[in-house]
Amino acid sequence: MERDDEQLLRGRVCADYDHPGPRPDRCYAERVGGPLDGLLLDFTGWTQDEVDTGVSLQTELGQFGPDGPTLYDPRPGDPTRWDWCGDTP
């Protein structure tokens, strides 16, 4: 069972403190797995190359502690879900 704080974060948009939930004028992908599971990634305005490449995000929740990058790649055939690929030091 998920902890209460993890359930509160589901469906929230990271780093958008003024608008913690999704906005209709933005493009989002749900992160699946890893330390940012369930949080939405706003990729509005990204080029197709940027989307295809995936993303490395700094997080305090990863395997390597504060500011350790965690990696997410778009799921083939489902651009609304990005899968966790691991953490790096």
N, C-alpha and C positions, 0 to 999 in steps of 0.2 A: 504494500500500500504506500502511496506517495505521502510525503510529509505535507503538513498544512501549508508551509511557505512555498513549496513547489507547486501546489495546486493554485495558489494565488497568482503565481507568475504566468501560468498557461494563458496563451492568447494575448499577452502583453507585448508591446513593442519596445525593444531595448533602446535606450538613449533618447527616447522621445518623452520627456518628463511632463511636457505640457499636454500631450495627448497619449495617455498610456494604452489606449485601445486602438484598433485599426480604424483608419479613416477611409471613406469611400473613394477619395481622389488619389490614393496611393496604391502601389503594387507590393504585395507581401508574400513571403514564403515562410512556412512553419519549419523550424529546425527540429529534426527528429534524431533522438539519441544524444549522448554526450552531455556535457555540463549545461548546455543552453537548450535542452529539450523542451519543446512546447512554446518557446519564445518566438515571436515573429521577427523576421528580418525584412526591413524596408529596402527594396531594391529599385525604387522609383528613379527613373532617369539613367539607370545603368545601361551600357551598351550590351549588345548580344555577346560580344567577346568577354566582357566582365562577368556576365551571368554564367557563361559556359565555363569559365575558369574556376568558379567557386570563390570561397572567401576564407581568410584567416582573421580571426577576431581575438582581441585581447580580452581575457577574462580572469577574474580572481577565483573562479570555480573549477578551473581545469586541473589536470593531473600535476602540473608543474608549478602550481601556486600563483601568486599575484602576477598579473600581466603576462602569463604564459599563453601563447596562442593556441586556439582550438580551431580545427579545420572543418568546414562544411562544403559539400558539393551538391549541385542540383541533382535531383533524382531523375534519371532518364525517363522521359514520357510523362513526368508530373512536375512542372516548374513551380508548383505551389508548395512543394516539400523538398527540403534540403537535408541530406543525410550527413551525420557526423562521421568524419574520417579519422579522427584521432587528435591528440594534443601533441605539441612540440615544445621543447625546452626554450 
